[in-house]
């Protein structure tokens, strides 16, 4: 098990509750409003969530009217924290998880900084998206606050990815996505909305 898997597995049981702490809770509320606005209308729709964790966004998507969530995470302990209704949970790697169908709405919040190859996640997500698909990502920016966030995780034995707006746009484009909006949520969050490029 990698340092990252150990980190999340060890914190899974209390992870959802910890997101309600004063500072984190304040930031999460700000992030989540932008995430939902970027996704557009999800009432009655199915959403693919890559890197669901203990289900902060899973719950929020359902509360906001989504019909069903297909939730993917690489930690079974995190998966075990998810609510049971309206959710299909899978312990898989977002870089290569496969389905026999495609999705119109995809969410990835707090995943891309932890994977070794974020471009593989975006490439795989494009394969899982319909041609009119929309993907919304929450990522840490490559700024002073992002670097402090990286230092925080270096103490746990691993280095996270940070993203400049320009580098992320280029990576997205190379992997089948066009960035349509970017919103920096001070101090350490960037919400990026992308539409699927037509497969040639």
N, C-alpha and C positions, 0 to 999 in steps of 0.2 A: 504494500500500500504506500502511495506517495505521501510526502509531507502535507500536500494540499488535501488529499483524501482523509488523512488522519485528523487534520485540523477541523474539517467540517463534520466528520463522523463523531469526534469527541464533543462537539458543540451542538449536535443536532437536537437533542432533547430540549434544550433551553433556547435555541436559536430564534424561534418565532417570538417568544416573549421578550428576548433582548432587543428586538427591533422596535419595541415600544418604549425603550428608555428615552430619557428627556431629549438629549441631543440627536441621537440616531432617529428617534421617532419624528422629531421636527423635520429633519432632512428627508426622511422617507415620505412624509406627507407631501412635501414640495415636489419630490421626484415623481411620485405616483400620479399626481394631477397632470403633470406634463406627459407622462407615459400614456395615460388614458386619452388625453386630448389628441396625441399623435396617432393613436390607433384608430381613431374615428369610431363609427358606429359598430359596436360588437353585440348589440342586443339580438339574442336568438342565434348567434353564430358560434362556431367552434374555433378555438384558438389553440395553436401549438405553442407551448412554453418550453424553451430550451434553457436548462439550468434553473429548475423551479425551486431548489433549496427546500426549506421547510414550508413553503407555500404562502409567503406574504402576497405575492402578485396573483397566485392561483386563487386565493380567497377574494382578492379585490376584483379580479376579472369576473368571477361568478356573481359577486354582489352588484357588479355593474351591468349585469344582464346577459353575460355569455351563456350559451346553452350547454357547452361542454368544453372541458380543458383536457388536452393531451399533454401531460406533464412529464418532462424528462430530466433526470439528474443522475450523476454517477455515484451518489452516496445513497445506499439503501436506508441508512439511518435517517437521512433527510426525507426520503420518500415516505418512510413510516410516519412522519409527522403530518402528512397531508390529510385533509378531510376526505371522506369516502364518496360523497355524493357528487355527481356530475363530473367526475374526474377519472381518466384512465392514466395511471401512473406507471412509468417504466424506468427501471434502473439501467441506463444505457449511457454511452458516450455521445455527446452532441456532435462530435466531429464526424461520426459515421453511422449514427442511428438511421434506420430505414423504416419506411412505411409503404403500404400498398395503395396510398392515396396522397393527395396534396392538400395544402392548407392556404386559405386566403389571408389569414392573420397569424403572424408569428411574433412572439415576444422573447427577448433575451435580456434579462436584468441581472447584472453582476456576475456574468459568466465569462465573458471574453478576456477579462484580465487574468483569469486563473488557468486558462487552457494553454498548452504549449504552442499550438498553431491556430490562432484566432481566424486566420484566413480559411482554414479547413472547415470551421464552423459555418462561416458565411457561405462557402461553396456548397456545403451539404444542405444548408437551409434553402439555398436557391433550388436545389433539386426537389425539396419538399414543398416548395411554394407553387401556387398556381401562377399563370402568366400575368394576372392582375394582382398578385400577392403584395402584401405590405409587411415589412418587418421593422420592429422598433427595438432598439438596443439602448441599454443604460450602461455606460462605460466610464472609467476614470480618465480625466484629461491629463495630458502631460504638462502640468503646471506645478507651482509650488505645493499646493495642497495635495495633488496627486503624488508627488514625490514623498511627502510625509506619510501618505497612505502606504506607499511602497515600503518605506522604512518600518512601518508598523508590522507588515507581514514578513519582512526579512527576519524579524525576531522569532518568527514561527518556522523559519527554515526554508522559505521559498520566496522567489521574486515574481512580482506581478507585472503584467503588461500595462503600459500607459499609452494613450493615443492622442496625437494632435489631430485637430479637425481635418487638416489637409491630408495627413497620412491615412487616416481612417477612410476618407472619401476615396482615395486612390485604391486602397485595399478592397473596399466594397465594390468599386467598379470592375476591378479585375476578377471578381468572384460572382458577378451576375446581378449586382445591385446598383441602383442610382440613388444617391443621397438627395432627399427632397427637403429635409429640414434638420437643423442642429440647434439645440438649446442648451446653453451652459447654465447649470444650476449651481450658483456659488455655494461652497467653495470647490467641491470635488466631485461633481457629477456632470455628465454630458449625455443628453438624450438625442439619439439620432434616428430619424425616420427614413426608411428606404423603400423604394418600389422596385419590383422585380423587372430586370431587363429581359427583353424577348430572347429566347434561346435561338441561336442561329443554326 
